Amino acid sequence: MFADLVRLINRRPPDDYEKGFVRSVKVTVKAPRNRRVERLIAICWGVIVLKSLAVVWLFDRYHVPVSPLWVIAPTVIFAALCTVVYLLRD
């Protein structure tokens, strides 16, 4: 706040004014993957497969008049989205 006041009074920027700005950022090292998270993602995909099989079996057993894809498709789509976001994060 006071720096802007001084600049307003002087009408010219101080000598070190440009040194406060970042001119470029260069990242060369890719972040390593976390094995725990990858294991968790694999376990979650296994749970999704088991859930999908259970939904198909239950819908067939109790004659639900709705396609099981109404339950399975959103689960698979959102899980795939989360997996892709993790894999393409860098």
C-alpha positions as CSV (number, residue, x, y, z in Angstrom):
1,M,0.0,0.0,0.0
2,F,2.8,2.4,0.9
3,A,4.8,1.4,-2.1
4,D,2.0,2.5,-4.3
5,L,1.7,5.8,-2.4
6,V,5.4,6.5,-2.9
7,R,5.2,5.7,-6.6
8,L,2.1,8.0,-6.9
9,I,4.0,10.9,-5.2
10,N,7.3,10.4,-7.2
11,R,5.7,9.6,-10.5
12,R,8.5,7.2,-11.4
13,P,9.1,3.7,-10.3
14,P,12.1,2.9,-8.0
15,D,15.3,1.5,-9.4
16,D,14.6,-2.1,-8.1
17,Y,11.0,-2.1,-9.2
18,E,11.5,-4.7,-12.0
19,K,13.4,-7.0,-9.7
20,G,10.2,-7.9,-7.8
21,F,8.6,-9.6,-10.7
22,V,9.1,-13.2,-11.9
23,R,10.2,-13.1,-15.5
24,S,10.1,-16.9,-16.2
25,V,9.7,-20.2,-14.5
26,K,11.2,-23.4,-15.9
27,V,10.4,-26.8,-14.4
28,T,12.5,-29.6,-15.7
29,V,11.9,-32.5,-13.2
30,K,8.7,-34.3,-13.5
31,A,7.1,-35.2,-10.1
32,P,7.4,-38.9,-9.3
33,R,4.3,-41.0,-9.1
34,N,3.0,-41.9,-5.7
35,R,2.7,-45.8,-5.5
36,R,0.2,-45.6,-2.6
37,V,-2.2,-43.5,-4.7
38,E,-1.8,-45.8,-7.7
39,R,-2.5,-48.8,-5.5
40,L,-5.5,-47.1,-4.1
41,I,-6.8,-46.3,-7.6
42,A,-6.3,-50.0,-8.6
43,I,-8.2,-51.1,-5.5
44,C,-11.0,-48.7,-6.2
45,W,-11.3,-50.0,-9.8
46,G,-11.6,-53.5,-8.4
47,V,-14.4,-52.3,-6.1
48,I,-16.1,-50.7,-9.0
49,V,-15.9,-53.9,-11.0
50,L,-17.4,-55.9,-8.0
51,K,-20.1,-53.2,-7.6
52,S,-21.0,-53.4,-11.3
53,L,-21.3,-57.2,-11.2
54,A,-23.5,-56.9,-8.1
55,V,-25.7,-54.3,-9.7
56,V,-26.2,-56.4,-12.8
57,W,-27.0,-59.5,-10.7
58,L,-29.4,-57.6,-8.4
59,F,-31.2,-55.9,-11.2
60,D,-31.7,-59.3,-12.9
61,R,-32.7,-61.1,-9.7
62,Y,-35.3,-58.6,-8.5
63,H,-36.5,-57.6,-12.0
64,V,-35.9,-53.9,-11.7
65,P,-37.4,-52.2,-14.7
66,V,-34.4,-50.0,-15.3
67,S,-31.2,-50.7,-17.1
68,P,-28.3,-51.4,-14.8
69,L,-26.2,-49.0,-17.0
70,W,-28.0,-46.1,-15.3
71,V,-26.1,-47.0,-12.1
72,I,-22.9,-48.4,-13.6
73,A,-22.2,-45.8,-16.3
74,P,-21.9,-42.7,-14.0
75,T,-19.6,-44.6,-11.7
76,V,-17.3,-45.7,-14.4
77,I,-17.3,-42.3,-16.1
78,F,-16.4,-40.4,-12.9
79,A,-13.8,-43.0,-11.9
80,A,-12.2,-42.8,-15.4
81,L,-12.2,-39.0,-15.1
82,C,-10.4,-39.1,-11.8
83,T,-7.9,-41.7,-13.0
84,V,-7.1,-39.6,-16.1
85,V,-6.7,-36.4,-14.1
86,Y,-4.3,-38.2,-11.8
87,L,-2.3,-39.7,-14.7
88,L,-2.1,-36.4,-16.7
89,R,-1.5,-34.1,-13.7
90,D,1.9,-32.9,-14.9
